[in-house]
Amino acid sequence: MSKTSFLGDKPINRIGFGAMQLAGPGVFGPPRDPEGARAVLRRAIELGVDHIDTSQYYGPDVVNDLIRETLHPYPDELKLVTKVGARRDDQGGWLPALSPRELRQGVEDNLRSLRVERMDLVNLRVITDTGGPDVPLPEQLETLQDLRREGKLDLIGISNVTLEGARRALEQTQIGEIQNSYSVIDRSDEPILDLCREHEIAFVPFFPLGSAFTGGPAKLAQDPAISQVAAKHDVKPSQVALAWLLAHYERILLIPGTTSVEHLEENLAAAEVELDDEDVATLEGAQQVGRPHA
């Protein structure tokens, strides 16, 4: 199993770091332990992480500020990936921000808070079933295409997208990655993964260890199939879940998040877990969980 892949045409290590958890509870406000958050970021770079997934609306500003204060000037090989399409209210509520003006402002806010001139990739967070402005997906993508032409971002990604939405996006522009919920215990988006295979696009699963709303890592540990494979390799169930993802498609990139250096090291060590055909067959029996209704 290869430990490297590609983000667009750029080589990248397959396990990066998702920075969302570095904010306070509910991804809002400062962390309880700012120095601990900085220690996780420093250790990630020491261990070869070259891909950090963040957003200005994590906090807001809190996570990007921590990244900038800890890592700027950034290592040459570090890819900074962000997400736009949402904003926060004064109480930490999540609101859509999908108009051309709001999307442009979202990218500018990330450039400002990270102190960079260009983002390596900007994900468009596709929001459905909200009371927000009805902005057609093509118009949202066109705004990001304009920003790419202006040199403010390199690659465009899409997140939280339906299969039909992903197909429409691919008809309009080149897509660098698709970021959707996916794990060994939630394979609902397998058709989107197949679409990524067809087009050789990176797939970045959020909730790679299962959603906290449906049990998360605790659910992994309770699954007999996952526990059996973990015991065979003398590793944690969470490491098996990450290794399964890496073995499932060569362009899957992982961004597990944590506020603990110990957990960070465990997550990155999953790249060393080599699953054989028997393991993969066993993990086919992992119990699938339903997704929570929004």
FENPEBEL-V437909 format. One record per residue. RES is the residue in one letter. PHI is phi in radians with two decimals (NA if undefined). NEAR is the number of other C-alpha atoms within 12 Angstrom. D_LAST is the distance of its C-alpha to the last C-alpha in whole Angstrom. Layout:
BEGIN
res:RES phi:PHI near:NEAR d_last:D_LAST
res:RES phi:PHI near:NEAR d_last:D_LAST
END
This chain:
BEGIN
res:M phi:NA near:22 d_last:36
res:S phi:-1.30 near:23 d_last:36
res:K phi:-1.62 near:29 d_last:35
res:T phi:-2.19 near:25 d_last:35
res:S phi:-2.60 near:29 d_last:33
res:F phi:-2.36 near:27 d_last:32
res:L phi:-1.97 near:39 d_last:30
res:G phi:1.14 near:26 d_last:31
res:D phi:-1.82 near:18 d_last:35
res:K phi:-1.78 near:23 d_last:35
res:P phi:-1.05 near:20 d_last:36
res:I phi:-2.70 near:30 d_last:33
res:N phi:-1.20 near:33 d_last:33
res:R phi:-1.35 near:42 d_last:30
res:I phi:-1.93 near:46 d_last:28
res:G phi:-1.89 near:45 d_last:28
res:F phi:-2.44 near:45 d_last:26
res:G phi:-1.64 near:41 d_last:22
res:A phi:-1.60 near:43 d_last:23
res:M phi:-0.95 near:41 d_last:19
res:Q phi:-1.20 near:36 d_last:20
res:L phi:-1.28 near:43 d_last:24
res:A phi:-1.34 near:37 d_last:22
res:G phi:-1.29 near:24 d_last:22
res:P phi:-0.97 near:19 d_last:19
res:G phi:1.25 near:20 d_last:16
res:V phi:1.00 near:29 d_last:17
res:F phi:-2.42 near:29 d_last:19
res:G phi:1.37 near:30 d_last:23
res:P phi:-1.28 near:27 d_last:26
res:P phi:-1.26 near:28 d_last:26
res:R phi:-1.15 near:18 d_last:28
res:D phi:-2.30 near:19 d_last:30
res:P phi:-1.01 near:25 d_last:31
res:E phi:-1.19 near:20 d_last:34
res:G phi:-1.11 near:23 d_last:32
res:A phi:-1.12 near:35 d_last:29
res:R phi:-1.14 near:32 d_last:32
res:A phi:-1.11 near:25 d_last:34
res:V phi:-1.12 near:34 d_last:31
res:L phi:-1.11 near:44 d_last:31
res:R phi:-1.11 near:30 d_last:35
res:R phi:-1.17 near:27 d_last:35
res:A phi:-1.01 near:41 d_last:32
res:I phi:-1.15 near:32 d_last:35
res:E phi:-1.03 near:18 d_last:38
res:L phi:-1.57 near:22 d_last:36
res:G phi:1.68 near:27 d_last:36
res:V phi:-1.10 near:38 d_last:32
res:D phi:-2.21 near:39 d_last:33
res:H phi:-2.65 near:42 d_last:29
res:I phi:-2.03 near:46 d_last:27
res:D phi:-1.80 near:44 d_last:23
res:T phi:-2.56 near:45 d_last:22
res:S phi:-2.87 near:47 d_last:21
res:Q phi:-1.12 near:43 d_last:23
res:Y phi:-1.45 near:40 d_last:20
res:Y phi:-1.42 near:42 d_last:19
res:G phi:2.35 near:34 d_last:21
res:P phi:-1.19 near:35 d_last:22
res:D phi:1.27 near:35 d_last:25
res:V phi:-0.98 near:34 d_last:25
res:V phi:-1.20 near:40 d_last:25
res:N phi:-1.08 near:42 d_last:27
res:D phi:-1.08 near:35 d_last:30
res:L phi:-1.08 near:38 d_last:30
res:I phi:-1.09 near:43 d_last:30
res:R phi:-1.13 near:28 d_last:33
res:E phi:-1.11 near:23 d_last:35
res:T phi:-1.56 near:25 d_last:35
res:L phi:-2.02 near:29 d_last:35
res:H phi:-1.34 near:22 d_last:37
res:P phi:-1.25 near:14 d_last:39
res:Y phi:-1.33 near:23 d_last:37
res:P phi:-1.00 near:20 d_last:38
res:D phi:-1.00 near:14 d_last:39
res:E phi:-1.50 near:18 d_last:37
res:L phi:-1.29 near:31 d_last:34
res:K phi:-1.73 near:35 d_last:31
res:L phi:-1.85 near:44 d_last:29
res:V phi:-2.03 near:44 d_last:25
res:T phi:-2.29 near:46 d_last:23
res:K phi:-2.45 near:48 d_last:20
res:V phi:-2.26 near:47 d_last:19
res:G phi:2.11 near:42 d_last:17
res:A phi:-2.49 near:36 d_last:16
res:R phi:-2.59 near:34 d_last:17
res:R phi:-2.04 near:25 d_last:17
res:D phi:-1.57 near:17 d_last:18
res:D phi:-1.17 near:13 d_last:21
res:Q phi:-1.75 near:15 d_last:19
res:G phi:1.62 near:21 d_last:17
res:G phi:-1.16 near:18 d_last:14
res:W phi:-1.73 near:24 d_last:12
res:L phi:-2.21 near:25 d_last:13
res:P phi:-1.22 near:28 d_last:14
res:A phi:-2.52 near:33 d_last:18
res:L phi:-1.98 near:37 d_last:19
res:S phi:-1.21 near:30 d_last:22
res:P phi:-0.92 near:28 d_last:25
res:R phi:-1.13 near:22 d_last:26
res:E phi:-1.21 near:25 d_last:23
res:L phi:-1.14 near:37 d_last:23
res:R phi:-1.08 near:32 d_last:27
res:Q phi:-1.12 near:27 d_last:26
res:G phi:-1.07 near:40 d_last:24
res:V phi:-1.14 near:49 d_last:26
res:E phi:-1.06 near:30 d_last:29
res:D phi:-1.13 near:30 d_last:27
res:N phi:-1.19 near:41 d_last:27
res:L phi:-1.04 near:34 d_last:30
res:R phi:-1.14 near:21 d_last:32
res:S phi:-1.28 near:32 d_last:30
res:L phi:-1.58 near:36 d_last:31
res:R phi:1.02 near:25 d_last:34
res:V phi:-2.28 near:26 d_last:34
res:E phi:-1.62 near:21 d_last:35
res:R phi:-2.60 near:28 d_last:33
res:M phi:-1.46 near:40 d_last:30
res:D phi:-1.20 near:39 d_last:30
res:L phi:-2.69 near:44 d_last:27
res:V phi:-2.11 near:46 d_last:24
res:N phi:-1.50 near:42 d_last:21
res:L phi:-1.58 near:48 d_last:19
res:R phi:-1.42 near:37 d_last:15
res:V phi:-1.40 near:38 d_last:14
res:I phi:-1.98 near:31 d_last:11
res:T phi:-2.17 near:24 d_last:10
res:D phi:0.95 near:12 d_last:9
res:T phi:-2.07 near:16 d_last:10
res:G phi:-1.57 near:13 d_last:13
res:G phi:-1.36 near:20 d_last:15
res:P phi:-1.13 near:21 d_last:18
res:D phi:-1.51 near:19 d_last:18
res:V phi:-1.82 near:25 d_last:20
res:P phi:-1.02 near:20 d_last:21
res:L phi:-0.95 near:34 d_last:20
res:P phi:-1.01 near:25 d_last:24
res:E phi:-1.22 near:22 d_last:25
res:Q phi:-1.12 near:35 d_last:22
res:L phi:-1.14 near:39 d_last:24
res:E phi:-1.09 near:26 d_last:28
res:T phi:-1.08 near:33 d_last:27
res:L phi:-1.19 near:46 d_last:27
res:Q phi:-1.11 near:32 d_last:30
res:D phi:-1.06 near:23 d_last:32
res:L phi:-1.15 near:30 d_last:31
res:R phi:-1.15 near:26 d_last:32
res:R phi:-1.10 near:15 d_last:35
res:E phi:-1.42 near:17 d_last:36
res:G phi:1.46 near:20 d_last:36
res:K phi:-1.62 near:29 d_last:33
res:L phi:-2.66 near:34 d_last:31
res:D phi:-1.69 near:33 d_last:32
res:L phi:-2.09 near:38 d_last:29
res:I phi:-1.92 near:43 d_last:26
res:G phi:-2.13 near:45 d_last:23
res:I phi:-2.31 near:45 d_last:19
res:S phi:-2.35 near:38 d_last:16
res:N phi:1.09 near:31 d_last:12
res:V phi:-1.87 near:31 d_last:14
res:T phi:-1.42 near:27 d_last:15
res:L phi:-1.05 near:25 d_last:18
res:E phi:-1.15 near:16 d_last:20
res:G phi:-1.10 near:26 d_last:18
res:A phi:-1.13 near:39 d_last:20
res:R phi:-1.11 near:26 d_last:23
res:R phi:-1.12 near:21 d_last:24
res:A phi:-1.09 near:33 d_last:23
res:L phi:-1.15 near:29 d_last:26
res:E phi:-1.23 near:15 d_last:28
res:Q phi:-1.62 near:19 d_last:28
res:T phi:-2.68 near:26 d_last:29
res:Q phi:-1.28 near:29 d_last:29
res:I phi:-1.96 near:36 d_last:26
res:G phi:-1.48 near:36 d_last:27
res:E phi:-2.82 near:46 d_last:24
res:I phi:-2.07 near:50 d_last:20
res:Q phi:-2.13 near:43 d_last:18
res:N phi:-2.37 near:40 d_last:15
res:S phi:-1.20 near:33 d_last:14
res:Y phi:-2.94 near:39 d_last:17
res:S phi:-2.86 near:45 d_last:19
res:V phi:-1.10 near:44 d_last:21
res:I phi:-1.89 near:43 d_last:19
res:D phi:-2.60 near:32 d_last:16
res:R phi:-1.87 near:30 d_last:18
res:S phi:-1.00 near:22 d_last:16
res:D phi:-1.68 near:31 d_last:17
res:E phi:-0.97 near:24 d_last:20
res:P phi:-1.06 near:20 d_last:21
res:I phi:-1.23 near:35 d_last:20
res:L phi:-1.09 near:36 d_last:22
res:D phi:-1.08 near:24 d_last:25
res:L phi:-1.11 near:27 d_last:25
res:C phi:-1.10 near:31 d_last:25
res:R phi:-1.02 near:20 d_last:28
res:E phi:-1.03 near:16 d_last:30
res:H phi:-1.80 near:22 d_last:30
res:E phi:0.96 near:26 d_last:30
res:I phi:-1.87 near:35 d_last:27
res:A phi:-1.11 near:43 d_last:26
res:F phi:-2.07 near:49 d_last:23
res:V phi:-2.07 near:47 d_last:21
res:P phi:-1.34 near:46 d_last:18
res:F phi:-1.57 near:36 d_last:16
res:F phi:0.96 near:36 d_last:15
res:P phi:-1.17 near:40 d_last:19
res:L phi:-1.88 near:41 d_last:19
res:G phi:1.57 near:37 d_last:16
res:S phi:-1.28 near:28 d_last:13
res:A phi:-1.07 near:18 d_last:14
res:F phi:-1.26 near:17 d_last:11
res:T phi:-2.13 near:21 d_last:13
res:G phi:1.94 near:22 d_last:16
res:G phi:0.96 near:29 d_last:17
res:P phi:-0.99 near:30 d_last:21
res:A phi:-1.10 near:21 d_last:22
res:K phi:-1.15 near:29 d_last:20
res:L phi:-1.04 near:38 d_last:22
res:A phi:-1.13 near:28 d_last:25
res:Q phi:-1.49 near:20 d_last:25
res:D phi:-1.39 near:29 d_last:25
res:P phi:-1.07 near:20 d_last:29
res:A phi:-1.15 near:29 d_last:29
res:I phi:-1.17 near:41 d_last:28
res:S phi:-1.09 near:30 d_last:30
res:Q phi:-1.09 near:26 d_last:33
res:V phi:-1.20 near:36 d_last:33
res:A phi:-1.08 near:32 d_last:32
res:A phi:-1.13 near:18 d_last:35
res:K phi:-1.06 near:20 d_last:37
res:H phi:-1.69 near:21 d_last:37
res:D phi:1.00 near:17 d_last:37
res:V phi:-2.31 near:27 d_last:34
res:K phi:-1.39 near:30 d_last:30
res:P phi:-0.97 near:38 d_last:28
res:S phi:-1.12 near:41 d_last:25
res:Q phi:-1.22 near:40 d_last:28
res:V phi:-1.09 near:47 d_last:28
res:A phi:-1.08 near:49 d_last:25
res:L phi:-1.22 near:48 d_last:26
res:A phi:-1.11 near:45 d_last:29
res:W phi:-1.06 near:42 d_last:27
res:L phi:-1.09 near:44 d_last:25
res:L phi:-1.08 near:39 d_last:28
res:A phi:-1.41 near:30 d_last:30
res:H phi:-1.39 near:33 d_last:28
res:Y phi:-2.81 near:30 d_last:28
res:E phi:-1.18 near:30 d_last:31
res:R phi:-1.84 near:39 d_last:29
res:I phi:-1.29 near:43 d_last:26
res:L phi:-1.99 near:49 d_last:26
res:L phi:-1.87 near:52 d_last:24
res:I phi:-2.31 near:40 d_last:23
res:P phi:-1.09 near:45 d_last:22
res:G phi:-1.92 near:36 d_last:22
res:T phi:-2.89 near:31 d_last:24
res:T phi:-1.88 near:34 d_last:26
res:S phi:-2.06 near:27 d_last:29
res:V phi:-1.08 near:26 d_last:32
res:E phi:-1.05 near:17 d_last:32
res:H phi:-1.18 near:22 d_last:29
res:L phi:-1.01 near:34 d_last:29
res:E phi:-1.12 near:30 d_last:32
res:E phi:-1.09 near:28 d_last:31
res:N phi:-1.07 near:38 d_last:28
res:L phi:-1.20 near:38 d_last:31
res:A phi:-1.21 near:28 d_last:33
res:A phi:-1.07 near:35 d_last:31
res:A phi:-1.13 near:31 d_last:33
res:E phi:-1.57 near:24 d_last:36
res:V phi:-1.45 near:32 d_last:34
res:E phi:-1.76 near:30 d_last:36
res:L phi:-1.49 near:30 d_last:34
res:D phi:-1.68 near:19 d_last:37
res:D phi:-1.07 near:14 d_last:36
res:E phi:-1.12 near:15 d_last:37
res:D phi:-1.06 near:27 d_last:34
res:V phi:-1.08 near:26 d_last:32
res:A phi:-1.11 near:17 d_last:32
res:T phi:-1.09 near:24 d_last:32
res:L phi:-1.25 near:34 d_last:28
res:E phi:-1.08 near:24 d_last:27
res:G phi:-1.55 near:19 d_last:27
res:A phi:-1.07 near:30 d_last:24
res:Q phi:-1.20 near:23 d_last:22
res:Q phi:-1.52 near:25 d_last:19
res:V phi:-1.94 near:24 d_last:15
res:G phi:-1.38 near:20 d_last:12
res:R phi:-1.51 near:22 d_last:9
res:P phi:-1.21 near:13 d_last:6
res:H phi:-1.45 near:7 d_last:4
res:A phi:-1.23 near:8 d_last:0
END
